[in-house]
Amino acid sequence: MGRRRQALHGAALSLLLLAAAAHAQQTDPGDAAALNAVFAKLGQKALSSWNISGDPCTGAATDNTNIDNNPPFNPAIKCECSGGNASVCRVTRLKIYALDAVGPIPEELRNLTALTNLDLSQNYLTGPLPSFIGELTRMQYMSFGINALSGPLPKELGNLTDLVSLSVSSNNFSGSLPSELGNLAKLEQLYIDSAGFSGPLPSSLSKLTKMKTLWASDNDFTGQIPDYIGSWNLTDLRFQGNSFQGPLPATLSNLVQLTNLRIGDILNGSSSSLAFISNMTSLNSLVLRNCRISDTLLSVNFSKFTSLNLLDLSFNNITGQVPQTLLNLNSLGFLFLGNNSLSGSLPSSVGPMLKNLDFSYNQLTGNVPSWGNSQLNLVANNFGADISSNSGLPTGLDCLQRNTPCFFGSPKSSSFAVDCGSDRPISGSDNSLYQPDAATLGAASYYVTGEPTWGASNVGRFMDASNGSSIIYSSHQFLNTLDTELFRNARMSPSSLRYYGIGLENGNYTVTLQFAEFAFPDAQSWKSRGRRVFDIYAQVSVRSRTLT
């Protein structure tokens, strides 16, 4: 009996010691004060799961709870404790993600000097990215993506020499990238797309030889894409929507580990060939859209690209025929070759995965093979007038060829009105009857109304996000119009959406386009941080009604 009491007494003593140790483990007072101030200024509240009894570094902040992709733990922190029974805990991770935190970055953030991971993305932070960020020299992963930050990127970022990943995408920054970014020798991921930067890329970035991922699309970078990009260890490179000049650097051919390459909109300069991609056989997605490429498809042995799922070479000057080897790729699902100078007839078969093919605005001729359930856009080529009846394609394509007259000498209408995305006709205040436009338009598709009086074609794929539909709906009431019902639905297109008037009388026409924005709300929210950038053109056909 005495031994039993002694054992129980020992157990009680152990529990007491554990409790005492837990009580002695406390958050560094400076970190606690800084964290409280940051939360107060950004309108956030600490969660009880990691703020037990008012001490931040407790509970989920110090156990093995994973805070990544874990919505219940947001905002969240992680701490590291040291010092034995009287351990002091420092805040090493801070996440305030997609909570619409509003305001400038709090000054007190500079006091969290033990931070290695900071995620303030998808909020509505305003003002500059402060230079004191450069004082957080233990930082390894840092994201301010999708906010409303402005001003130049601070050169003090160059002090964060342990950085592995940096994201400042989708903000309102200005000016060029600071040359000090070249000091970040450990950097593997850099996300600067849609951030507002301009000017040439600094030569100092040549030192970032560990770089694996660079997203730099939708800025105003100028000059040529630097040769040093070819010396990096890239697997994902995105350079669309800038102001680069050609030619594409030959050193890109060294990037044989790339799985994703997207370059677009080379505005001027010399043309390029396709030779540099010959050894990039690990590619899953290849986009070289509007890159001033002058070449033939036969210059690359596409049979080696056994993982290629998407190929977009549209808006270039690619000539010659479409090779059968390209269409036979077992992995290829999306092929966009529109707006080139391809000629001849199409091959007789396609691979099992190839369901979306765009050959619009070329010089193709001959018969159209039957390719089963594939979506095929052949608008503005030189196929015969009986193209639809012989190919199993949607009717009306004969009205959408370059040199095939439709209703020649017998015009059918002098006007038409369309409510894009609508599923029913709507009478407008201008006395026009707006026809519905609810047809499913995929990544390479077209349709023509049954009369026919008009048609539409769509090209492009939503690469990173899609709800599976090309039509979206809004319940928002637009007060500054007499025709709010016209703005209930909208048709989305990731690349090119064209409407055609068919059988119109010769004469002068007034084209009226009405727009309303309802995808991006007018609010202090990260959801408002999109940009609507697009071109509109109206093209008039000649008297014989040929498409040019």
Salt bridges, closest charged atoms under 4 A:
ASP31 OD2 - ARG90 NE 2.82
ASP63 OD1 - LYS78 NZ 3.87
ASP68 OD1 - ARG93 NH2 2.66
GLU107 OE2 - ARG110 NH1 2.16
GLU108 OE2 - LYS41 NZ 2.96
GLU135 OE2 - ARG110 NH2 2.41
ASP162 OD1 - LYS186 NZ 2.84
GLU188 OE1 - LYS212 NZ 3.95
ASP218 OD1 - ARG531 NH2 2.45
ASP236 OD1 - ARG238 NE 3.07
ASP437 OD1 - ARG491 NH2 3.01
ASP464 OD2 - ARG238 NH1 3.28
ASP464 OD2 - ARG262 NH1 3.45
GLU485 OE1 - ARG424 NH2 3.18
GLU485 OE2 - ARG488 NE 3.40
GLU517 OE1 - ARG532 NE 2.91
